[in-house]
Amino acid sequence: MNESSYNTLHTNTLHAVPSKATRNDFFNKYLEVTSGTEVPTFFRRWSILTAVGAWIGRNAYFCHGDFKVYPNMYVMLLGAPGTRKSTAIKRAKKVLAHAGYTTFAAEKTTKEKFLLDLSGIEGEEDVDGFLDLNLEEGATECFIVADEFNDFFGNNIIDFVSLLGVLWDYEGTYKSKVKNGVSVEIPDPTISILGGNTQSTFANTFPPEVIGQGFFSRMVAVYSEPTSKKIAFPKAPDEDKVDELAEHLQAMRTCCVGELAITEDAVQLLEKIYLSWKPIEDERFAHYGNRRLGHLLKLIVIITVARLSQTIEKEDVTYANTILMHTEHFMPKAFGEFGRAKNASVSHKVLQIIETWPETRPIEFGELWPRVSNDLGDLHELGDIVRGLSAAGKIQVVDSGFLANKVPLDVRYDDMVDYSYLTNAEINGE
């Protein structure tokens, strides 16, 4: 395949979409209000989706069999440095705070202090102002907003994320003992997470075996490349429009309380999606597939409540499934080359260099080597890496060098996936 045919077949650029993304819903308003920055649109969408889930908490839910599905989500934005993950996360937090949300987690804590504060017990550790919880309201809710996700954990990150995995969909009173034998009891813990990370930091923090742990099957990994925008002076959101967003959030609490109903059309579509969904072709997401329906149901609750409705409609299911399918398309890129393979971190670096190569021509071997020479012993190791990436279908080897092997989006318009719910910016990675 020559260079020109590669660029033609693998581009995701869409020039004309019959768009529903301009409709007057809460999320499109948010995208409009927060435009004028270099933040990828899809990062902004997922940030506000997660924030709305935290805002709803246990105020509204959907009964799925014997279980209640609440809209709290664990979401991590993953991308290269400079992808404006922090900006996306902090802006959503500000909007939620403006509406009156107060139960944010501290920027850094420990597992023990986290449990003590959720239970309302005064701990010995000096971590001031960790939570401002109103325990008299019943359910214990908090929103972990960590634009540098790894910095949130004071120590023993593996044990901490294991705990968070347990608390994702916990019903009843969580009981545990922390150090010094102190017992804690936490009624209906409801935790939401919006974090940011680079693939390299993620890989350096977590050993490969943790992918099989509960936390990671409960986490939605959202990937985006940096946009091509260069804005020296980002536009601040219009204060009046931020007030409107806050008023809409407050209306969600008033209009949508308790169990959500669902139409028969929506039930049938959910069953169709569940039976026809094809697993992500990456073994690292095998456990995610077991939780996929749960993630979809949480998104559906968020979207339904955001339009101030107590009834899930077929359109809500299509909207949520489209967002999730678009996210899943990029999930393997979110984790990069994270795994057990030798030189996995360097392989990821090589792949990033090839994918972000600014020239229209392929990058040559001699142009790759200076960029990774400090990470490898000799040229043979680099040769092994590019051969491995080629065999895995992640790059193409052409006569003059290497090209990224981007898989085109399956841009569909049917009852299960309707890309007109997304903006052209999201489809084009902007």
Secondary structure, 3 states (H helix, E strand, C coil): CCHHHHHHHHCCCCCCCCCCCCCCCHHHHHHHHCCCCCCCHHHHHHHHHHHHHHHHCCCEEEEECCEEECCCCEEEEECCCCCCHHHHHHHHHHHHHHHCCCCECCCCECHHHHHHHHHCCCCCCCCCCCCCCCHHHCCEEEEEEECCHHHHECCCHHHHHHHHHHHCCCCCEEEEECHHHCEEEEECEEEEEEEEECHHHHHHHCCHHHHHCHHHHCEEEEECCCCCCCCCCCCCCCHHHHHHHHHHHHHHHHHCCEECEECHHHHHHHHHHHHHCCCCCCHHHHHHHHHHHHHHHHHHHHHHHHCCCCEECHHHHHHHHHHHHHHHHCHHHHHCCCCCCCCHHHHHHHHHHHHCCCCCCCECHHHHHHHHCCCCCCHHHHHHHHHHHHHCCCEEEECCEEEECCCCCCCCECCCCEHHHCCHHHHCCC
